[in-house]
Amino acid sequence: MPNKRPLWLPERRLRRNREILRMLPIYLDYLTLAVEAGLNFTSALGQAIDNGPVDMLRQELGLVQRDIKAGVPRSKALRRLHERVAVPEIGALVAAVNQAEQSGGSLGKILRAQAERARSEGFQRAEKAAMEAPVKLIGPLVMFIFPVSFLIIAFPIVMMLLHP
C-alpha cells in the first residue's frame, strides 16, 4: 500500500524544526536565568513559557509543562518532547537535563552550557548558509544575467558593423 502522506508535510516539518532550532537558545537562556535565580525546573519552565516569544517551541514546552503537571515524570515528559520534535539539539538538552537530575548536578550550569552550545551551532549553521549562497547564485547568474549583459554590450558593436 503506497504512502498517502501529503507532499507538503516534510517541508512543513523542516520549517518547524528550523524555527525550533532558532528559538532554542532564547528559551534556554530564560530557563537558565530562572533556575539560577532559585526556581526549580518546572517553575522555570513556566516562566520561560510566560515570558518567551510566541512560536512552536513555546507550544512544545507548554506540552511538557502540561505533562509534568499531570503527573508524568520530568524525564519522561522531556523524552516525549524529543520524540515529537526529533531535533538532535533537543535530544542533547533532554539527555543533559536527565543526567543532571540523576547525578544531582547543577542544573543551572548545564542549561548555560546547552544555551552556549545551541547558540554556537546556530552561528555555524548561519556561516554554512552564507558560504553556500554564492554557489547557489551561479546558475541564475549564468542563465540570466550574463546573456543579457552580453546582448547589451554586443548590440552597439553589431549595429556599427552592419551600418557603417
HELIX and SHEET records of a PDB file:
HELIX    1   1 LEU A    9  GLU A   36  1                                  28    
HELIX    2   2 PHE A   41  ASN A   51  1                                  11    
HELIX    3   3 MET A   56  LYS A   69  1                                  14    
HELIX    4   4 ARG A   74  VAL A   85  1                                  12    
HELIX    5   5 PRO A   88  SER A  103  1                                  16    
HELIX    6   6 LEU A  107  PRO A  140  1                                  34    
HELIX    7   7 LEU A  141  ILE A  145  3                                   5    
HELIX    8   8 PHE A  146  LEU A  162  1                                  17    
END                                                                             
